[in-house]
Structure formats: C-alpha cells, structure tokens
Amino acid sequence: MKKIRLASRGSPLAMAQAKMAVDFLSARIEAEFEIVEIKTKGDKNLGLSLSADGGSGLFTKEIELALLNNEADLAVHSAKDLPTAIPENLRLAGCLPRDVYRDVLAIRADVSVPSLIASSSPRRRSQLKKIFPNAVWSELRGNVHTRLSKIASGYADATVLSEAGLVRLGISEFENIVFKPVKTEICVPAVGQGIIALECRAEDFEFFCKLGDEVSMQALELERAFLIALGGGCQSACAGLYVDDTFSFFHENTGNQKIDMHGKTFEEKLQIVRELASGVA
C-alpha cells in the first residue's frame, strides 16, 4: 500500500488540520498516512512580529524544506499562511473544501467596548479601526488557547481570531470570553482564510492535483492572484475573498469593495482581480 507522509506544524490547530487532510484524502485514495510534525521559525520564536519581521514564510519554510528533502510527500498549510512565492520545485496541489471564513472578535466578558485590542495582523487592525476608532492595538502571538487565556486574564480587552480555527478546535465557548463574529462587509478575511491547502513536489503534482476540491482551489487561485499582483503578504493591510461569484477585497487605498463576477470565465476572473490590484496598489 502506498504511504503518504504529511508535513504539518505541531500546534493543536495545525495537527487538527493535518488530521482533516488525512480524512479527506483517505476517502479518495487507498494509502497509509503518516503525519510528520515540523517546527517552523514562527513556532520556535514567538517573539517575532508578523508585521515587523515579515510574515512571509514564518510558518511554511521548514515545511517546504521537508518536501524538498523528501522527508514528506505533502505539506498541509493554513492557506492564509502561504507566501506569495512558491519554491520552484514545489506546487500547490489542491485544497480541502473551504470552511467558515469570517474573523471573530474574542472579547473579555466584562468589557462592552474594547479599548485595548491585541492582534498582530495589519489587515485586522486597519479594518477594525473603523468600528473601534479609539482602541489601542498591541501584539499577540501564540496558539489559539494561549491567546484566549491571555485575553481572559486581562492581557488586553479583546483579540481577533479566525472562525475556522475555532471550529476546527471545537471551541464554541471559553471561560470569561464572548465570541462575536465579524461580518465580511466590515472585515474582509485574509486571502485563503478558511482553506486548508496541500503542497507537493513538482514531480508528484499530476497525482495529487486530482484529489482536491475544485471550488476551493479556484477561489484560492483567484485570491492569491490578487495578493500576488499587489505584492502583498501577511505584513500588508490587504485582503481578498472569493465566494459565490463575488470578489470582496480590502486595501488601505480603497477600503472594502465588492465585484460581481457572475457569468465570467475563470480566466476573465483572473484578469479582473489582477486589474483590481493594479488599480489600488
């Protein structure tokens, strides 16, 4: 029986996503699966700032090296963590079906309007300043449970998390925390948010590319095309979401906007998002 090794970060969320990938793939091919835990730069040094140190590759470089060194066959990523440039000998092989994709405000239960919000995301900061104009923002790193525990104990009044991450970890409530989903009209999600992406070596692409969810893969390609055309990454205050033939995007120069893409071919949609990026950058 074919053995497929999946490389993943070791955080609780990353391991949950790796197990989801195993379940997804095992329903499509008969194989033996092994999850290979990889420590990334972002995991090893929690003092790094996504904005100050640059988010590109903090959570992916070592995982991609495991592929290139034949220590794994597939990499499992939160698609929003992927840098815009994929190494020459690697390919995005596919995606799992997209989960929920909104941001969620996690606010301490005794706070009505947060005055101190902890988030390392320039995208979230830029968009949520519209509804919390007087709030002070600070950095916050660590896994989901760590961040929630810090907010609950008074480190800050609130933080912002991915709804998909909370769902995948089975967190619907947390002591002394109230969860408030944020509408995408207020805060457009990060490119790829809610998508689990699979990456492989170029020579294995033909095998793995047939296994993924086509709808999610096309959405990710459109969103990444927008980000690539902007030259952006985790350190940039920009966002893009393609759902139900509508492309929503955020940029500091334009604010939040939506483009209807009903009736367009995929190639036409790619051209539209690239032109949008050229017009706002």
Disulfide bonds with the S-S distance in Angstrom:
none
